[in-house]
Amino acid sequence: MARYIHPSRKQRLAKLARRTRWAPFWTVPKIFGQGRRVHPGRHTAVKRSWRRTKTKA
């Protein structure tokens, strides 16, 4: 990647970074029920790692 990142590209990369975060902890009982202990990363919309899958940004 270039030394200088254009603001538009930086914005795209920031958006993609936000999409890979875990879901909030309070969504777990809402989705799976009160007694179920599930990791919040299980129901994150997009699962992407910088090692595994590359972006087209």
N, CA, C and O atoms as a Tripos MOL2 file, in Angstrom:
@<TRIPOS>MOLECULE
protein
  228   227    57     0     0
PROTEIN
NO_CHARGES

@<TRIPOS>ATOM
      1 N           0.8390   -1.1700    0.0000 N.3       1 MET1
      2 CA          0.0000    0.0000    0.0000 C.3       1 MET1
      3 C           0.8900    1.2410    0.0000 C.2       1 MET1
      4 O           2.0150    1.2150    0.4990 O.2       1 MET1
      5 N           0.3810    2.2990   -0.5530 N.am      2 ALA2
      6 CA          1.1560    3.5240   -0.6700 C.3       2 ALA2
      7 C           1.3990    4.1480    0.7050 C.2       2 ALA2
      8 O           0.7220    3.8290    1.6830 O.2       2 ALA2
      9 N           2.3640    5.0260    0.7480 N.am      3 ARG3
     10 CA          2.6800    5.7110    1.9940 C.3       3 ARG3
     11 C           1.5520    6.6570    2.3920 C.2       3 ARG3
     12 O           1.1960    6.7640    3.5660 O.2       3 ARG3
     13 N           1.0030    7.3330    1.4020 N.am      4 TYR4
     14 CA         -0.0970    8.2660    1.6440 C.3       4 TYR4
     15 C          -1.4060    7.5830    1.2820 C.2       4 TYR4
     16 O          -1.5730    7.1410    0.1450 O.2       4 TYR4
     17 N          -2.3430    7.4880    2.2290 N.am      5 ILE5
     18 CA         -3.6380    6.8690    1.9630 C.3       5 ILE5
     19 C          -4.6380    7.9870    1.6840 C.2       5 ILE5
     20 O          -4.8080    8.8920    2.5010 O.2       5 ILE5
     21 N          -5.2920    7.9230    0.5400 N.am      6 HIS6
     22 CA         -6.2980    8.9140    0.1890 C.3       6 HIS6
     23 C          -7.4480    8.8340    1.1900 C.2       6 HIS6
     24 O          -7.7690    7.7510    1.6800 O.2       6 HIS6
     25 N          -8.0630    9.9630    1.4930 N.am      7 PRO7
     26 CA         -9.1590    9.9650    2.4780 C.3       7 PRO7
     27 C         -10.3020    9.0240    2.1190 C.2       7 PRO7
     28 O         -10.8940    8.4060    3.0040 O.2       7 PRO7
     29 N         -10.6170    8.9110    0.8390 N.am      8 SER8
     30 CA        -11.7150    8.0360    0.4320 C.3       8 SER8
     31 C         -11.3750    6.5700    0.7000 C.2       8 SER8
     32 O         -12.2190    5.8030    1.1640 O.2       8 SER8
     33 N         -10.1330    6.1880    0.4030 N.am      9 ARG9
     34 CA         -9.7060    4.8110    0.6510 C.3       9 ARG9
     35 C          -9.6580    4.5360    2.1530 C.2       9 ARG9
     36 O         -10.0400    3.4600    2.6120 O.2       9 ARG9
     37 N          -9.1860    5.5190    2.9040 N.am     10 LYS10
     38 CA         -9.1070    5.3730    4.3500 C.3      10 LYS10
     39 C         -10.5030    5.1940    4.9420 C.2      10 LYS10
     40 O         -10.6960    4.4130    5.8730 O.2      10 LYS10
     41 N         -11.4630    5.9180    4.3990 N.am     11 GLN11
     42 CA        -12.8430    5.8170    4.8600 C.3      11 GLN11
     43 C         -13.4170    4.4300    4.5570 C.2      11 GLN11
     44 O         -14.1180    3.8440    5.3830 O.2      11 GLN11
     45 N         -13.1120    3.9150    3.3650 N.am     12 ARG12
     46 CA        -13.5680    2.5680    2.9890 C.3      12 ARG12
     47 C         -12.9680    1.5150    3.9090 C.2      12 ARG12
     48 O         -13.6660    0.6070    4.3590 O.2      12 ARG12
     49 N         -11.6620    1.6380    4.1920 N.am     13 LEU13
     50 CA        -10.9890    0.6830    5.0620 C.3      13 LEU13
     51 C         -11.5280    0.7560    6.4860 C.2      13 LEU13
     52 O         -11.6540   -0.2700    7.1550 O.2      13 LEU13
     53 N         -11.8480    1.9600    6.9530 N.am     14 ALA14
     54 CA        -12.4020    2.1290    8.2960 C.3      14 ALA14
     55 C         -13.7730    1.4740    8.3860 C.2      14 ALA14
     56 O         -14.1090    0.8620    9.3990 O.2      14 ALA14
     57 N         -14.5620    1.6030    7.3270 N.am     15 LYS15
     58 CA        -15.8950    0.9990    7.2950 C.3      15 LYS15
     59 C         -15.7840   -0.5270    7.3350 C.2      15 LYS15
     60 O         -16.5450   -1.1910    8.0380 O.2      15 LYS15
     61 N         -14.8390   -1.0740    6.5800 N.am     16 LEU16
     62 CA        -14.6410   -2.5240    6.5740 C.3      16 LEU16
     63 C         -14.1320   -3.0070    7.9270 C.2      16 LEU16
     64 O         -14.4840   -4.1050    8.3580 O.2      16 LEU16
     65 N         -13.3180   -2.2140    8.5960 N.am     17 ALA17
     66 CA        -12.8110   -2.5850    9.9180 C.3      17 ALA17
     67 C         -13.9350   -2.6150   10.9390 C.2      17 ALA17
     68 O         -13.9510   -3.4770   11.8170 O.2      17 ALA17
     69 N         -14.8800   -1.6810   10.8340 N.am     18 ARG18
     70 CA        -16.0070   -1.6510   11.7650 C.3      18 ARG18
     71 C         -16.9180   -2.8600   11.5750 C.2      18 ARG18
     72 O         -17.5230   -3.3400   12.5340 O.2      18 ARG18
     73 N         -17.0150   -3.3460   10.3610 N.am     19 ARG19
     74 CA        -17.9140   -4.4620   10.0800 C.3      19 ARG19
     75 C         -17.4170   -5.7830   10.6410 C.2      19 ARG19
     76 O         -18.2050   -6.7170   10.7910 O.2      19 ARG19
     77 N         -16.1300   -5.8880   10.9540 N.am     20 THR20
     78 CA        -15.5850   -7.1530   11.4360 C.3      20 THR20
     79 C         -15.5740   -7.2450   12.9530 C.2      20 THR20
     80 O         -15.1630   -8.2640   13.5070 O.2      20 THR20
     81 N         -16.0210   -6.1910   13.6340 N.am     21 ARG21
     82 CA        -16.0220   -6.2310   15.0980 C.3      21 ARG21
     83 C         -17.1090   -7.1840   15.6130 C.2      21 ARG21
     84 O         -18.0460   -7.5380   14.8970 O.2      21 ARG21
     85 N         -16.9480   -7.5830   16.8780 N.am     22 TRP22
     86 CA        -17.9510   -8.4330   17.4950 C.3      22 TRP22
     87 C         -19.2510   -7.6740   17.6480 C.2      22 TRP22
     88 O         -19.2790   -6.4450   17.6980 O.2      22 TRP22
     89 N         -20.3160   -8.4310   17.7190 N.am     23 ALA23
     90 CA        -21.6140   -7.8290   18.0200 C.3      23 ALA23
     91 C         -21.6170   -7.4130   19.4910 C.2      23 ALA23
     92 O         -20.8380   -7.9560   20.2740 O.2      23 ALA23
     93 N         -22.4740   -6.4640   19.8910 N.am     24 PRO24
     94 CA        -22.5430   -6.0690   21.2950 C.3      24 PRO24
     95 C         -22.9890   -7.2350   22.1880 C.2      24 PRO24
     96 O         -23.7580   -8.0950   21.7570 O.2      24 PRO24
     97 N         -22.5070   -7.2560   23.4170 N.am     25 PHE25
     98 CA        -22.7660   -8.3810   24.3200 C.3      25 PHE25
     99 C         -24.2530   -8.5290   24.6360 C.2      25 PHE25
    100 O         -24.7260   -9.6410   24.8700 O.2      25 PHE25
    101 N         -24.9960   -7.4160   24.6460 N.am     26 TRP26
    102 CA        -26.4100   -7.4870   25.0240 C.3      26 TRP26
    103 C         -27.2800   -8.1050   23.9260 C.2      26 TRP26
    104 O         -28.4540   -8.3820   24.1690 O.2      26 TRP26
    105 N         -26.7430   -8.3260   22.7390 N.am     27 THR27
    106 CA        -27.5260   -8.9640   21.6750 C.3      27 THR27
    107 C         -27.5870  -10.4790   21.8410 C.2      27 THR27
    108 O         -28.4450  -11.1330   21.2470 O.2      27 THR27
    109 N         -26.6830  -11.0420   22.6450 N.am     28 VAL28
    110 CA        -26.6370  -12.5030   22.8140 C.3      28 VAL28
    111 C         -27.9240  -13.0350   23.4420 C.2      28 VAL28
    112 O         -28.5420  -13.9190   22.8500 O.2      28 VAL28
    113 N         -28.3730  -12.5430   24.6260 N.am     29 PRO29
    114 CA        -29.6410  -13.0650   25.1670 C.3      29 PRO29
    115 C         -30.8400  -12.7230   24.2980 C.2      29 PRO29
    116 O         -31.8350  -13.4480   24.2830 O.2      29 PRO29
    117 N         -30.7370  -11.6040   23.5680 N.am     30 LYS30
    118 CA        -31.8360  -11.1850   22.6960 C.3      30 LYS30
    119 C         -32.0350  -12.1950   21.5460 C.2      30 LYS30
    120 O         -33.1670  -12.4840   21.1570 O.2      30 LYS30
    121 N         -30.9360  -12.7180   21.0170 N.am     31 ILE31
    122 CA        -31.0100  -13.6270   19.8660 C.3      31 ILE31
    123 C         -31.1190  -15.0910   20.3130 C.2      31 ILE31
    124 O         -31.9770  -15.8280   19.8290 O.2      31 ILE31
    125 N         -30.2410  -15.5080   21.2430 N.am     32 PHE32
    126 CA        -30.1460  -16.9230   21.6010 C.3      32 PHE32
    127 C         -30.9440  -17.3090   22.8340 C.2      32 PHE32
    128 O         -31.0880  -18.5000   23.1090 O.2      32 PHE32
    129 N         -31.4720  -16.3420   23.5930 N.am     33 GLY33
    130 CA        -32.2120  -16.6470   24.8140 C.3      33 GLY33
    131 C         -31.3820  -16.3570   26.0480 C.2      33 GLY33
    132 O         -30.1650  -16.1890   25.9660 O.2      33 GLY33
    133 N         -32.0480  -16.2990   27.1970 N.am     34 GLN34
    134 CA        -31.4080  -15.8420   28.4310 C.3      34 GLN34
    135 C         -30.3310  -16.7920   28.9380 C.2      34 GLN34
    136 O         -29.2810  -16.3390   29.3930 O.2      34 GLN34
    137 N         -30.5680  -18.0990   28.8710 N.am     35 GLY35
    138 CA        -29.6450  -19.0580   29.4720 C.3      35 GLY35
    139 C         -28.4700  -19.4460   28.5980 C.2      35 GLY35
    140 O         -27.5190  -20.0510   29.0930 O.2      35 GLY35
    141 N         -28.5020  -19.1300   27.3540 N.am     36 ARG36
    142 CA        -27.4780  -19.5930   26.4120 C.3      36 ARG36
    143 C         -26.2690  -18.6840   26.4550 C.2      36 ARG36
    144 O         -26.3870  -17.4700   26.2880 O.2      36 ARG36
    145 N         -25.1070  -19.2730   26.6790 N.am     37 ARG37
    146 CA        -23.8700  -18.4830   26.7140 C.3      37 ARG37
    147 C         -23.1400  -18.6770   25.3960 C.2      37 ARG37
    148 O         -22.5540  -19.7310   25.1480 O.2      37 ARG37
    149 N         -23.1790  -17.6730   24.5710 N.am     38 VAL38
    150 CA        -22.6020  -17.7390   23.2340 C.3      38 VAL38
    151 C         -21.6710  -16.5450   23.0700 C.2      38 VAL38
    152 O         -21.9350  -15.4670   23.6020 O.2      38 VAL38
    153 N         -20.6010  -16.7380   22.3470 N.am     39 HIS39
    154 CA        -19.6670  -15.6450   22.0860 C.3      39 HIS39
    155 C         -20.3130  -14.6310   21.1430 C.2      39 HIS39
    156 O         -20.9470  -15.0330   20.1680 O.2      39 HIS39
    157 N         -20.1730  -13.3300   21.4020 N.am     40 PRO40
    158 CA        -20.8000  -12.3030   20.5460 C.3      40 PRO40
    159 C         -20.2870  -12.3150   19.1060 C.2      40 PRO40
    160 O         -20.9480  -11.7960   18.2060 O.2      40 PRO40
    161 N         -19.1180  -12.9020   18.8900 N.am     41 GLY41
    162 CA        -18.5840  -12.9690   17.5300 C.3      41 GLY41
    163 C         -19.3240  -13.9610   16.6430 C.2      41 GLY41
    164 O         -19.1470  -13.9690   15.4250 O.2      41 GLY41
    165 N         -20.1580  -14.8020   17.2650 N.am     42 ARG42
    166 CA        -20.8720  -15.8200   16.4900 C.3      42 ARG42
    167 C         -21.9330  -15.2290   15.5800 C.2      42 ARG42
    168 O         -22.2260  -15.7930   14.5250 O.2      42 ARG42
    169 N         -22.5110  -14.1060   15.9700 N.am     43 HIS43
    170 CA        -23.5410  -13.5270   15.1210 C.3      43 HIS43
    171 C         -23.1540  -12.1290   14.6240 C.2      43 HIS43
    172 O         -23.9840  -11.2240   14.5410 O.2      43 HIS43
    173 N         -21.8670  -11.9890   14.2980 N.am     44 THR44
    174 CA        -21.3890  -10.7680   13.6470 C.3      44 THR44
    175 C         -21.7340  -10.8900   12.1730 C.2      44 THR44
    176 O         -21.6780  -11.9780   11.5990 O.2      44 THR44
    177 N         -22.0900   -9.7690   11.5660 N.am     45 ALA45
    178 CA        -22.5650   -9.7910   10.1820 C.3      45 ALA45
    179 C         -21.5050  -10.3230    9.2180 C.2      45 ALA45
    180 O         -21.7860  -11.2230    8.4270 O.2      45 ALA45
    181 N         -20.3060   -9.7810    9.2780 N.am     46 VAL46
    182 CA        -19.2600  -10.1530    8.3230 C.3      46 VAL46
    183 C         -18.0520  -10.6380    9.1030 C.2      46 VAL46
    184 O         -17.5640   -9.9400    9.9920 O.2      46 VAL46
    185 N         -17.5720  -11.8130    8.7810 N.am     47 LYS47
    186 CA        -16.3730  -12.3270    9.4180 C.3      47 LYS47
    187 C         -15.2220  -12.2360    8.4130 C.2      47 LYS47
    188 O         -15.2020  -12.9330    7.3980 O.2      47 LYS47
    189 N         -14.2830  -11.3720    8.7200 N.am     48 ARG48
    190 CA        -13.1370  -11.2140    7.8350 C.3      48 ARG48
    191 C         -11.9190  -10.9120    8.6740 C.2      48 ARG48
    192 O         -11.9920  -10.1280    9.6210 O.2      48 ARG48
    193 N         -10.8060  -11.5220    8.3420 N.am     49 SER49
    194 CA         -9.5560  -11.2560    9.0170 C.3      49 SER49
    195 C          -8.5580  -10.7210    8.0100 C.2      49 SER49
    196 O          -8.6190  -11.0650    6.8300 O.2      49 SER49
    197 N          -7.6530   -9.8920    8.4590 N.am     50 TRP50
    198 CA         -6.6430   -9.3360    7.5570 C.3      50 TRP50
    199 C          -5.7030  -10.4240    7.0570 C.2      50 TRP50
    200 O          -5.0480  -10.2600    6.0280 O.2      50 TRP50
    201 N          -5.6370  -11.5300    7.7840 N.am     51 ARG51
    202 CA         -4.7690  -12.6380    7.3230 C.3      51 ARG51
    203 C          -5.4930  -13.5080    6.2860 C.2      51 ARG51
    204 O          -4.9340  -13.8310    5.2370 O.2      51 ARG51
    205 N          -6.7270  -13.8780    6.5880 N.am     52 ARG52
    206 CA         -7.4400  -14.8470    5.7470 C.3      52 ARG52
    207 C          -7.9350  -14.2480    4.4500 C.2      52 ARG52
    208 O          -7.5280  -14.6750    3.3700 O.2      52 ARG52
    209 N          -8.8180  -13.2540    4.5470 N.am     53 THR53
    210 CA         -9.5190  -12.7460    3.3820 C.3      53 THR53
    211 C          -9.1260  -11.3090    3.1170 C.2      53 THR53
    212 O          -9.1430  -10.4840    4.0290 O.2      53 THR53
    213 N          -8.7790  -11.0030    1.9020 N.am     54 LYS54
    214 CA         -8.3840   -9.6450    1.5450 C.3      54 LYS54
    215 C          -9.5980   -8.8870    1.0060 C.2      54 LYS54
    216 O         -10.5580   -9.4880    0.5230 O.2      54 LYS54
    217 N          -9.5380   -7.5650    1.0970 N.am     55 THR55
    218 CA        -10.6100   -6.7230    0.6030 C.3      55 THR55
    219 C         -10.2160   -6.1630   -0.7560 C.2      55 THR55
    220 O          -9.0630   -6.2810   -1.1720 O.2      55 THR55
    221 N         -11.1600   -5.5650   -1.4360 N.am     56 LYS56
    222 CA        -10.8640   -4.9520   -2.7150 C.3      56 LYS56
    223 C         -10.8320   -3.4350   -2.5850 C.2      56 LYS56
    224 O         -11.0900   -2.7120   -3.5470 O.2      56 LYS56
    225 N         -10.5100   -2.9620   -1.3820 N.am     57 ALA57
    226 CA        -10.4670   -1.5080   -1.1520 C.3      57 ALA57
    227 C          -9.1040   -0.9440   -1.5060 C.2      57 ALA57
    228 O          -8.8810    0.2600   -1.3760 O.2      57 ALA57
@<TRIPOS>BOND
     1     1     2 1
     2     2     3 1
     3     3     4 2
     4     3     5 am
     5     5     6 1
     6     6     7 1
     7     7     8 2
     8     7     9 am
     9     9    10 1
    10    10    11 1
    11    11    12 2
    12    11    13 am
    13    13    14 1
    14    14    15 1
    15    15    16 2
    16    15    17 am
    17    17    18 1
    18    18    19 1
    19    19    20 2
    20    19    21 am
    21    21    22 1
    22    22    23 1
    23    23    24 2
    24    23    25 am
    25    25    26 1
    26    26    27 1
    27    27    28 2
    28    27    29 am
    29    29    30 1
    30    30    31 1
    31    31    32 2
    32    31    33 am
    33    33    34 1
    34    34    35 1
    35    35    36 2
    36    35    37 am
    37    37    38 1
    38    38    39 1
    39    39    40 2
    40    39    41 am
    41    41    42 1
    42    42    43 1
    43    43    44 2
    44    43    45 am
    45    45    46 1
    46    46    47 1
    47    47    48 2
    48    47    49 am
    49    49    50 1
    50    50    51 1
    51    51    52 2
    52    51    53 am
    53    53    54 1
    54    54    55 1
    55    55    56 2
    56    55    57 am
    57    57    58 1
    58    58    59 1
    59    59    60 2
    60    59    61 am
    61    61    62 1
    62    62    63 1
    63    63    64 2
    64    63    65 am
    65    65    66 1
    66    66    67 1
    67    67    68 2
    68    67    69 am
    69    69    70 1
    70    70    71 1
    71    71    72 2
    72    71    73 am
    73    73    74 1
    74    74    75 1
    75    75    76 2
    76    75    77 am
    77    77    78 1
    78    78    79 1
    79    79    80 2
    80    79    81 am
    81    81    82 1
    82    82    83 1
    83    83    84 2
    84    83    85 am
    85    85    86 1
    86    86    87 1
    87    87    88 2
    88    87    89 am
    89    89    90 1
    90    90    91 1
    91    91    92 2
    92    91    93 am
    93    93    94 1
    94    94    95 1
    95    95    96 2
    96    95    97 am
    97    97    98 1
    98    98    99 1
    99    99   100 2
   100    99   101 am
   101   101   102 1
   102   102   103 1
   103   103   104 2
   104   103   105 am
   105   105   106 1
   106   106   107 1
   107   107   108 2
   108   107   109 am
   109   109   110 1
   110   110   111 1
   111   111   112 2
   112   111   113 am
   113   113   114 1
   114   114   115 1
   115   115   116 2
   116   115   117 am
   117   117   118 1
   118   118   119 1
   119   119   120 2
   120   119   121 am
   121   121   122 1
   122   122   123 1
   123   123   124 2
   124   123   125 am
   125   125   126 1
   126   126   127 1
   127   127   128 2
   128   127   129 am
   129   129   130 1
   130   130   131 1
   131   131   132 2
   132   131   133 am
   133   133   134 1
   134   134   135 1
   135   135   136 2
   136   135   137 am
   137   137   138 1
   138   138   139 1
   139   139   140 2
   140   139   141 am
   141   141   142 1
   142   142   143 1
   143   143   144 2
   144   143   145 am
   145   145   146 1
   146   146   147 1
   147   147   148 2
   148   147   149 am
   149   149   150 1
   150   150   151 1
   151   151   152 2
   152   151   153 am
   153   153   154 1
   154   154   155 1
   155   155   156 2
   156   155   157 am
   157   157   158 1
   158   158   159 1
   159   159   160 2
   160   159   161 am
   161   161   162 1
   162   162   163 1
   163   163   164 2
   164   163   165 am
   165   165   166 1
   166   166   167 1
   167   167   168 2
   168   167   169 am
   169   169   170 1
   170   170   171 1
   171   171   172 2
   172   171   173 am
   173   173   174 1
   174   174   175 1
   175   175   176 2
   176   175   177 am
   177   177   178 1
   178   178   179 1
   179   179   180 2
   180   179   181 am
   181   181   182 1
   182   182   183 1
   183   183   184 2
   184   183   185 am
   185   185   186 1
   186   186   187 1
   187   187   188 2
   188   187   189 am
   189   189   190 1
   190   190   191 1
   191   191   192 2
   192   191   193 am
   193   193   194 1
   194   194   195 1
   195   195   196 2
   196   195   197 am
   197   197   198 1
   198   198   199 1
   199   199   200 2
   200   199   201 am
   201   201   202 1
   202   202   203 1
   203   203   204 2
   204   203   205 am
   205   205   206 1
   206   206   207 1
   207   207   208 2
   208   207   209 am
   209   209   210 1
   210   210   211 1
   211   211   212 2
   212   211   213 am
   213   213   214 1
   214   214   215 1
   215   215   216 2
   216   215   217 am
   217   217   218 1
   218   218   219 1
   219   219   220 2
   220   219   221 am
   221   221   222 1
   222   222   223 1
   223   223   224 2
   224   223   225 am
   225   225   226 1
   226   226   227 1
   227   227   228 2
@<TRIPOS>SUBSTRUCTURE
     1 MET1         2 RESIDUE 1 A MET
     2 ALA2         6 RESIDUE 1 A ALA
     3 ARG3        10 RESIDUE 1 A ARG
     4 TYR4        14 RESIDUE 1 A TYR
     5 ILE5        18 RESIDUE 1 A ILE
     6 HIS6        22 RESIDUE 1 A HIS
     7 PRO7        26 RESIDUE 1 A PRO
     8 SER8        30 RESIDUE 1 A SER
     9 ARG9        34 RESIDUE 1 A ARG
    10 LYS10       38 RESIDUE 1 A LYS
    11 GLN11       42 RESIDUE 1 A GLN
    12 ARG12       46 RESIDUE 1 A ARG
    13 LEU13       50 RESIDUE 1 A LEU
    14 ALA14       54 RESIDUE 1 A ALA
    15 LYS15       58 RESIDUE 1 A LYS
    16 LEU16       62 RESIDUE 1 A LEU
    17 ALA17       66 RESIDUE 1 A ALA
    18 ARG18       70 RESIDUE 1 A ARG
    19 ARG19       74 RESIDUE 1 A ARG
    20 THR20       78 RESIDUE 1 A THR
    21 ARG21       82 RESIDUE 1 A ARG
    22 TRP22       86 RESIDUE 1 A TRP
    23 ALA23       90 RESIDUE 1 A ALA
    24 PRO24       94 RESIDUE 1 A PRO
    25 PHE25       98 RESIDUE 1 A PHE
    26 TRP26      102 RESIDUE 1 A TRP
    27 THR27      106 RESIDUE 1 A THR
    28 VAL28      110 RESIDUE 1 A VAL
    29 PRO29      114 RESIDUE 1 A PRO
    30 LYS30      118 RESIDUE 1 A LYS
    31 ILE31      122 RESIDUE 1 A ILE
    32 PHE32      126 RESIDUE 1 A PHE
    33 GLY33      130 RESIDUE 1 A GLY
    34 GLN34      134 RESIDUE 1 A GLN
    35 GLY35      138 RESIDUE 1 A GLY
    36 ARG36      142 RESIDUE 1 A ARG
    37 ARG37      146 RESIDUE 1 A ARG
    38 VAL38      150 RESIDUE 1 A VAL
    39 HIS39      154 RESIDUE 1 A HIS
    40 PRO40      158 RESIDUE 1 A PRO
    41 GLY41      162 RESIDUE 1 A GLY
    42 ARG42      166 RESIDUE 1 A ARG
    43 HIS43      170 RESIDUE 1 A HIS
    44 THR44      174 RESIDUE 1 A THR
    45 ALA45      178 RESIDUE 1 A ALA
    46 VAL46      182 RESIDUE 1 A VAL
    47 LYS47      186 RESIDUE 1 A LYS
    48 ARG48      190 RESIDUE 1 A ARG
    49 SER49      194 RESIDUE 1 A SER
    50 TRP50      198 RESIDUE 1 A TRP
    51 ARG51      202 RESIDUE 1 A ARG
    52 ARG52      206 RESIDUE 1 A ARG
    53 THR53      210 RESIDUE 1 A THR
    54 LYS54      214 RESIDUE 1 A LYS
    55 THR55      218 RESIDUE 1 A THR
    56 LYS56      222 RESIDUE 1 A LYS
    57 ALA57      226 RESIDUE 1 A ALA
